[in-house]
Amino acid sequence: QMCIRDRYQRRVHGDFISLMAEKAEKEVKEVKAPKEAKEVKPKAKAEPKEKTKAEPKGDAKDAKETKEEKEEEVKEKFEYMGPKVKPEEQVFGICHIYATWNNTFIHVTDISGRETYARITGGMKVKSDREESSPYAAMQAAVDVAVKLRQVGINSLHIKLRGTGGAGTKSPGPGAQAALRALARNGLKIGRIEDVTPIPTDSTRMKGGRRGRRLQAPLHEMTITIIHLHKNCLLYTSDAADDTPCVDLGGRR
């Protein structure tokens, strides 16, 4: 067994030495041999690339897709229910604007007044009570009215403005002008503008009493600003900037 093992090891060792010798001879030949000129192949001309539009980045692309989806949803929701008329033809409705100091009502009907197309108030567009009669609330209500009128094919309006009237104030509230402007800016053509505030020929007694409503003068308009007691005499000073002498009232009130 020992002889067989030694013989095997010698044979493996001899094969390894012979392989190393052959490898060294090849390396020497490669160094001595002249380097052959390498053939240079002509480079093919690059074909001109077709110009393509730069694709938008991820965020911009997503924003564009969402915008297109929203537009499609709006188109699906918008359903035209009006008469088939030419684009130049005017289809009139009557817009009743009732503007008080508490709210603004915008009510649009047909010419006869029997059919209601839209009715929106300023109180429907704001949360706080004190803003119901504001111009902003009236403007928002008029925008919603314009959208509904576009849906039923109304493109022109006759306006009827109304204030409280009767025993109350005859002038319209602050939302009347804002509502009218908003209707005109949203593509509706304005025809007649009529004031239909009810003015009584005779009515119940107005509030205020026999002597009328009395207003307290503002402080900056009062001539007497300081009243004080000095040496048992009642004196007063004016609001003049210079040193105006005090006037003695002689102790009389």
ChimeraX attribute file (.defattr): number of C-alpha atoms within 10 A of each C-alpha:
attribute: neighborCount
match mode: 1-to-1
recipient: residues
	/A:1	5
	/A:2	6
	/A:3	7
	/A:4	8
	/A:5	9
	/A:6	10
	/A:7	10
	/A:8	11
	/A:9	10
	/A:10	11
	/A:11	10
	/A:12	10
	/A:13	10
	/A:14	11
	/A:15	10
	/A:16	11
	/A:17	10
	/A:18	10
	/A:19	10
	/A:20	10
	/A:21	10
	/A:22	10
	/A:23	10
	/A:24	10
	/A:25	10
	/A:26	10
	/A:27	10
	/A:28	10
	/A:29	10
	/A:30	10
	/A:31	9
	/A:32	8
	/A:33	8
	/A:34	8
	/A:35	8
	/A:36	6
	/A:37	6
	/A:38	6
	/A:39	6
	/A:40	6
	/A:41	6
	/A:42	6
	/A:43	6
	/A:44	6
	/A:45	6
	/A:46	6
	/A:47	6
	/A:48	6
	/A:49	6
	/A:50	6
	/A:51	6
	/A:52	6
	/A:53	6
	/A:54	6
	/A:55	8
	/A:56	10
	/A:57	8
	/A:58	9
	/A:59	9
	/A:60	11
	/A:61	12
	/A:62	12
	/A:63	11
	/A:64	13
	/A:65	12
	/A:66	12
	/A:67	12
	/A:68	12
	/A:69	12
	/A:70	12
	/A:71	12
	/A:72	12
	/A:73	11
	/A:74	11
	/A:75	10
	/A:76	9
	/A:77	9
	/A:78	13
	/A:79	11
	/A:80	13
	/A:81	11
	/A:82	13
	/A:83	10
	/A:84	8
	/A:85	10
	/A:86	7
	/A:87	7
	/A:88	7
	/A:89	9
	/A:90	15
	/A:91	16
	/A:92	19
	/A:93	25
	/A:94	22
	/A:95	28
	/A:96	21
	/A:97	28
	/A:98	22
	/A:99	27
	/A:100	23
	/A:101	18
	/A:102	16
	/A:103	23
	/A:104	30
	/A:105	26
	/A:106	22
	/A:107	19
	/A:108	27
	/A:109	19
	/A:110	16
	/A:111	14
	/A:112	8
	/A:113	13
	/A:114	8
	/A:115	11
	/A:116	12
	/A:117	19
	/A:118	18
	/A:119	18
	/A:120	19
	/A:121	24
	/A:122	27
	/A:123	21
	/A:124	15
	/A:125	17
	/A:126	18
	/A:127	11
	/A:128	8
	/A:129	10
	/A:130	12
	/A:131	18
	/A:132	24
	/A:133	24
	/A:134	23
	/A:135	20
	/A:136	19
	/A:137	23
	/A:138	34
	/A:139	23
	/A:140	19
	/A:141	25
	/A:142	30
	/A:143	18
	/A:144	17
	/A:145	25
	/A:146	21
	/A:147	16
	/A:148	18
	/A:149	23
	/A:150	18
	/A:151	16
	/A:152	15
	/A:153	18
	/A:154	23
	/A:155	21
	/A:156	21
	/A:157	26
	/A:158	18
	/A:159	20
	/A:160	18
	/A:161	21
	/A:162	22
	/A:163	23
	/A:164	18
	/A:165	16
	/A:166	16
	/A:167	15
	/A:168	12
	/A:169	14
	/A:170	16
	/A:171	17
	/A:172	21
	/A:173	21
	/A:174	19
	/A:175	26
	/A:176	25
	/A:177	16
	/A:178	17
	/A:179	27
	/A:180	20
	/A:181	14
	/A:182	20
	/A:183	23
	/A:184	16
	/A:185	13
	/A:186	16
	/A:187	13
	/A:188	18
	/A:189	16
	/A:190	18
	/A:191	13
	/A:192	9
	/A:193	13
	/A:194	12
	/A:195	13
	/A:196	16
	/A:197	18
	/A:198	14
	/A:199	15
	/A:200	10
	/A:201	6
	/A:202	8
	/A:203	9
	/A:204	8
	/A:205	8
	/A:206	11
	/A:207	10
	/A:208	9
	/A:209	9
	/A:210	7
	/A:211	6
	/A:212	9
	/A:213	8
	/A:214	8
	/A:215	6
	/A:216	5
	/A:217	8
	/A:218	7
	/A:219	9
	/A:220	9
	/A:221	9
	/A:222	10
	/A:223	12
	/A:224	12
	/A:225	12
	/A:226	10
	/A:227	11
	/A:228	10
	/A:229	10
	/A:230	11
	/A:231	7
	/A:232	9
	/A:233	15
	/A:234	17
	/A:235	19
	/A:236	18
	/A:237	16
	/A:238	17
	/A:239	14
	/A:240	8
	/A:241	6
	/A:242	7
	/A:243	9
	/A:244	10
	/A:245	9
	/A:246	11
	/A:247	12
	/A:248	12
	/A:249	11
	/A:250	10
	/A:251	12
	/A:252	8
	/A:253	7
